[in-house]
């Protein structure tokens, strides 16, 4: 497991940006402001999972008192609105969190831009 992760942070009402974080649960929680939950992202080309996860505050799916940040297309389910900041990271077949590739960064920066 790598010591650092390169992820795409998507703050509320701001453009996405690449950040490098320690590959630790506490650092991931800090980015989203609380306990984290992974959402498997649906892939455009008909496969059920894109190989990346969106990580958000576990309450970010039902904090309806705030304006939503972005809509995310959930693999195997409906689109959901995420409230608050979230980040995108790659995931392997075993479910381990990995750094994004350059292609991932380009794709998800465009997808989640304002």
N, C-alpha and C positions, 0 to 999 in steps of 0.2 A: 504494500500500500504506500502510495506517495505521501510525502509530508505536506505538500501543498496541492491545492486544487485551483484551477483556473475556471471560473464560473461567470455566467452573465447575470449581473444584478439588475433587477427591474424595479426601481423605486416607484412609489406612487407619484404620478404626474411629472415624471422625468423620463428622459431617454435611457434605454438600457446601456450599461457599461460593463466592461470586463474588469473583474477584480480577482486578485489572488488571495486565497485564504488558507489558514492552517486546516489540514484535513482532520478536524476534531468536531465532535457534536456541539460543543459549546460555541465554537466559532460560527457554525451553521445556524444555530439558534440566535446568535447575536444579529446576524444579517436580517432575519425575519422578525425579530422582536418577540421571541417566545418559543414555545414548544413547536417542533416542526412536523410537517406531514408531507409526504411525497405524492405527487399526482403523475401518473404515467401519461405521457403526451401522445396523442394520436398522430400517426404519420399520414401525410397526404396521399401517398401512393397505394392506399388500400390495406397496408399491413396494420396490425392492431397496435403496435408499439414502435416508437421512433428510435429507441435507444437513448433517449434523454428523459429525465424527470424534471418536473417543476417542484421546487421545495418552497413551501409557504408556512406561515404561522398556522397551526392547526385550527385556530379560530378564524383564519382568513377566508374560510369558505362560507361562514355564516355571520360575519360582522356587518349586518345590514344597516346599521346606523351610520356607517361611513360610505362614501362614494366608492364604487369598485375601482380597482387598479386596472386590470385587464381581464379579458375573457380567455380561457384556456380550453382547448378541445381535449377532453379526457378520453383516453383509450378505453373502449368498452362501455362508455357511458356518455351522457349528454355534456354539452359545453357547460362550464362553470365560470362564475365570476370570482376572482380572487381579490380580496380587500387587503390592502397593505402591501409591503414589499415582498418580492419573491425572487428566487434565483433559479437558473437553469444549469443543470450538470448532466454529464453523460453517465450512463449506467451500463454495466456489463451483464452478461447472461446469469451470473451468480448474484446480481443485485448490488454489487459494490459500486460506490460512487467514484467517478473518474473525472478528470479535467475534460473540458470541451475541446473539440478539434477546431481548427480555423474555419472549416466549412460549417460546423455547428454555430459558431459565433456569428458568421455572416447570415445564416438562415434565420436564427432566432432574434438577432438584432433587428432584422427587417420585419419579422413577424410581430414583434412586440413594441415597435416604435410607435410614437404618438401620432 
